[in-house]
Amino acid sequence: MAGKNNNKTKDSNSKGKDNNKKPTKDSSDSSTSKLKPATSINVRHILCEKHSRKEEALTKLRDGAKFDDVAREYSEDKARQGGSLGWKTRGSLLPEFEKVAYELEPSTTGSPKYGEVKTSEGYHIIMVEGRK
């Protein structure tokens, strides 16, 4: 019977969905704290007016497409050069965009680490190529 009680305990712990979400947030916080503070970032984005179009772009990225290629096809803003916004300093971007962008690790367009945010301009998928 002791074995059955142990199994129940494990089951009740594994069902705590809230507990599973909290470590995920904590781990993302700890990974961002490893990044050195930056005053500027070299950033790219894909801007979509509609959520469904943003989801299509995300699907392409998950399937292995290069970020700049997806940006040329899906982005609906002036940054048509593969979504490149160039080097941006703190305070020069929309606050909600900047918060996500400055927490991202630098990556390449071929293997991007990206974040998502909704702003007054629409839905953004953001990647950072450099920090300084």
N, C-alpha and C positions, 0 to 999 in steps of 0.2 A: 504493500500500500504506500510505503514511503516513496517509491518510484512514481506512483501516480500523482502524488502531491507535488513532487518536483516538476513533473510535466505540466501540471496546471500553473504552477508559478511561472514557468518559462512562457507558457501561452499568454498569460495575463500581461507579462512584460512585453512580449512581442506585439501585442495588440495596441500598445500605447502609441498611437500615431503622432500625438503631439510631441512625445519624447523623441521620435525619429526626426521630426522637423527641426527641433532646436539645435541638435549637434550640427546639422547641415549649415544653419546660419552661423553658428560659432566657428565652424571650420572655414567658412568664407571670410569671416572677419579676421581670423588669424592669418589667412593667406594674404590678405590685403595689407596687414601690418608688416609683412616681410618686405613689401615694396618700399623702396626709399621714397621719401616725400619728393614730389616733383613740382616744379613751378610751371612747366609747360609739357604738352604731349603732342605727338604727331598722330593725328586721329583720322579715321575714315568712318563713314556711316552710310547706311542705306535708309532713306526716308520714304515712308509709304503713308499715303493719306488714309488708306483703308486697312483694317486689321487683317482681312483675308489676304491682301497682297503681301503684307509683312510675313504672314504664315507661309505663303508660297516661297518667298525668298529664304526663310529659315529652313524649309525643306530642302532647297537646293544646297544650302551650306552644309546641312547635316549629311547630304548625299556626297559630299566631297568637292563641290564646286569652289573655285577660288573666290574670295571675298570681292575682289575688284571686278571680276566678271559678273557676279550677281548684282553688284552695285550698278554697273552700266545698264543691265537689263531691267532692274526693278526700281532703282531710286528715282524719286520724282522731284528732285531739286536741281540746283545749278551745279552741284559737285559731281559732274559727269565723268571726271577723270578717275573712274574706279571708286568714287565716293570720297576721294581725298579732300579733307578740309585743311591739310597742312598742319603746321605747328600752331597750337593755340595755348595761350597763357590762362592761368586761373582767373576767373572773373569775366572772361570774354565769351563764354558759352552760356546757354540757358542753364539755370541752377540744377534742374533735375537731370539734364543731359550730362553736365559736368560731374555731378556726384557719381554717376555710373562710370563715366569715362576714366576718371582718375583712380578708380578702384580696379580697373582692368590691368592685367599683366600685358606687356608688349608681346606681340606675336606677328606672324607673317600672313600675307594674304592667302598663301597656299595651305596654311594650317592655322586658321584664325581662332583666337579666344575672344568671344564676343559677348556683349551684354545687350539688353533691350530696355527701352524706356519710352513712355508716351509723354509728349510735350504738347504745347499749344500748336506746334507745326505738324504733328502727326506721330506716327510710330517710327522709332529709330532702332536700327541694329547697329551697334557701335563696336569698333575694334581699334586698338591702339598699336601703332608700329614702333613708337619710341617715347622715351621719357627723359627729361633733363631738368 
